[in-house]
Amino acid sequence: MRIFSGIQPTGRKHLGNYIGAIVQYVAGQERGDAIYCVVDLHATTVPYEPERLRAGVYDTAAMLLAAGLDPRRCVFFRQSDVHEHSELEWLLMSVTGYGELSRMTQFKDKSAAQAGDQIIAGLFNYPVLMAADILLYRTEQVPVGEDQRQHIELARSIAQRFNSRFGETLVVPEGVFPTVGARIMDLQIPTKKMSTTGGTPQGTVYVNDEPDAIMKKFRSAVTDSGREIVHSDDKPGVSNLLEILAVVRQQPVQELEQEFAGAGYGDFKRAVGEAVVDYLTPLRERYAELRADTDTIEQIFSDGAERARAMAAPVLAEVRDAMGIGPARHKAAAAVRAGD
């Protein structure tokens, strides 16, 4: 099984990022050939500061390594170190429609914060680069959060359209989404996804928050009317807390409902906060150690990029050949032999 996923290097990673994506990355190492990258090229599609981007790449790498990503058991690299990603993006633009890109929810949301000429073209083309990231490695499964479902569907459509036009060349991937905790919500606005940029400060639990800060955020978490601690559509606050606790304790929601039957909201929120503190403390401590050693992170990136290029180059060559870009592969091979 070939598994691929990429993660943005922008912003501090919060509990939703960790449960929705990073935990899946680590588990993927046990399920198949896992390939992961820090997608720094994607981070240039919105206004940014160069030094903060570089720091964010190291932050993200350290967080993934602290979570259990093992470069000996997966391929882990920085996206921009493998030029095949950006070349394949351009080639895939030939089978991608303007209309489908304009309908992407992420583009609508992020472009709304910009205006006119300030909307970066890369933001519009972002989903095609994401498709290239995935298709470049003949990926079969893509572990991502629920919010990336639309992007995965586009990558599938692009692969199918390419194969229909140019012949069977690309593998059509499947998205893998967490069944519990797929959408961790803001603790203050439990109808809105937890987010670094669009969430509330008190409703966003960061992976490297100190224990006191985590407990304070859970104590002030918004709950719902009534007293029952049950998972229900009309109780988004309590349901969100139950899902978080189910993930960190690795228990079914139904068991937790039974455990807290008759308990007050205050006791319940304190229990969830304490469980999250226990869950994140080892990760936070390991992250601090790894983040200080950028030389080691760079060496991991270098080794990973070399392995990634060896996998990506043959796929890109097949795509180019199928599209009639450059000399035909058999003619190129003959020319090399003649030169020998």
BELLIN-V140847 format. One record per backbone hydrogen bond with DSSP energy under -1.0 kcal/mol. CO is the residue of the C=O (numbers start at 1). NH is the residue of the N-H. If there is no record, write none. Layout:
co=CO nh=NH
co=CO nh=NH
This chain:
co=1 nh=33
co=2 nh=140
co=2 nh=141
co=3 nh=35
co=5 nh=37
co=7 nh=39
co=13 nh=207
co=14 nh=18
co=15 nh=19
co=16 nh=20
co=17 nh=21
co=17 nh=22
co=18 nh=23
co=21 nh=25
co=22 nh=26
co=23 nh=27
co=24 nh=28
co=27 nh=30
co=28 nh=32
co=33 nh=3
co=34 nh=75
co=35 nh=5
co=36 nh=77
co=37 nh=7
co=38 nh=40
co=38 nh=79
co=41 nh=44
co=42 nh=45
co=49 nh=53
co=50 nh=54
co=51 nh=55
co=52 nh=56
co=53 nh=57
co=54 nh=58
co=55 nh=59
co=56 nh=60
co=57 nh=61
co=58 nh=62
co=59 nh=63
co=60 nh=64
co=61 nh=65
co=62 nh=66
co=63 nh=67
co=64 nh=69
co=70 nh=73
co=75 nh=36
co=77 nh=38
co=78 nh=81
co=79 nh=82
co=82 nh=85
co=83 nh=87
co=84 nh=88
co=85 nh=89
co=86 nh=90
co=87 nh=91
co=88 nh=92
co=89 nh=93
co=91 nh=94
co=92 nh=95
co=93 nh=96
co=97 nh=101
co=98 nh=102
co=101 nh=104
co=104 nh=108
co=105 nh=109
co=106 nh=110
co=107 nh=111
co=108 nh=112
co=111 nh=114
co=115 nh=118
co=116 nh=119
co=120 nh=123
co=121 nh=125
co=125 nh=128
co=125 nh=129
co=126 nh=130
co=127 nh=131
co=128 nh=132
co=129 nh=133
co=130 nh=134
co=131 nh=135
co=132 nh=136
co=134 nh=137
co=134 nh=139
co=135 nh=138
co=140 nh=174
co=141 nh=4
co=142 nh=176
co=145 nh=148
co=146 nh=149
co=148 nh=152
co=149 nh=153
co=150 nh=154
co=151 nh=155
co=152 nh=156
co=153 nh=157
co=154 nh=158
co=155 nh=159
co=156 nh=160
co=157 nh=161
co=158 nh=162
co=159 nh=163
co=160 nh=164
co=161 nh=165
co=162 nh=166
co=163 nh=167
co=174 nh=142
co=176 nh=144
co=182 nh=146
co=184 nh=194
co=187 nh=222
co=189 nh=192
co=192 nh=186
co=203 nh=187
co=205 nh=15
co=206 nh=209
co=210 nh=214
co=211 nh=215
co=212 nh=216
co=213 nh=217
co=214 nh=218
co=215 nh=219
co=216 nh=220
co=218 nh=221
co=232 nh=235
co=235 nh=239
co=236 nh=240
co=237 nh=241
co=238 nh=242
co=239 nh=243
co=240 nh=244
co=241 nh=245
co=242 nh=246
co=243 nh=247
co=244 nh=248
co=245 nh=249
co=246 nh=251
co=252 nh=256
co=253 nh=257
co=254 nh=258
co=255 nh=259
co=256 nh=260
co=260 nh=263
co=264 nh=268
co=265 nh=269
co=266 nh=270
co=267 nh=271
co=268 nh=272
co=269 nh=273
co=270 nh=274
co=271 nh=275
co=272 nh=276
co=273 nh=277
co=274 nh=278
co=275 nh=279
co=276 nh=280
co=277 nh=281
co=280 nh=284
co=281 nh=285
co=282 nh=286
co=283 nh=287
co=284 nh=288
co=285 nh=289
co=286 nh=290
co=287 nh=291
co=290 nh=293
co=293 nh=297
co=294 nh=298
co=295 nh=299
co=296 nh=300
co=297 nh=301
co=298 nh=302
co=299 nh=303
co=300 nh=304
co=301 nh=305
co=302 nh=306
co=303 nh=307
co=304 nh=308
co=305 nh=309
co=306 nh=310
co=307 nh=311
co=308 nh=312
co=309 nh=313
co=312 nh=316
co=313 nh=317
co=314 nh=318
co=315 nh=319
co=316 nh=320
co=317 nh=321
co=318 nh=322
co=319 nh=323
co=320 nh=325
co=328 nh=332
co=329 nh=333
co=330 nh=334
co=331 nh=335
co=332 nh=336
co=333 nh=337
co=334 nh=338
co=335 nh=339
co=336 nh=340
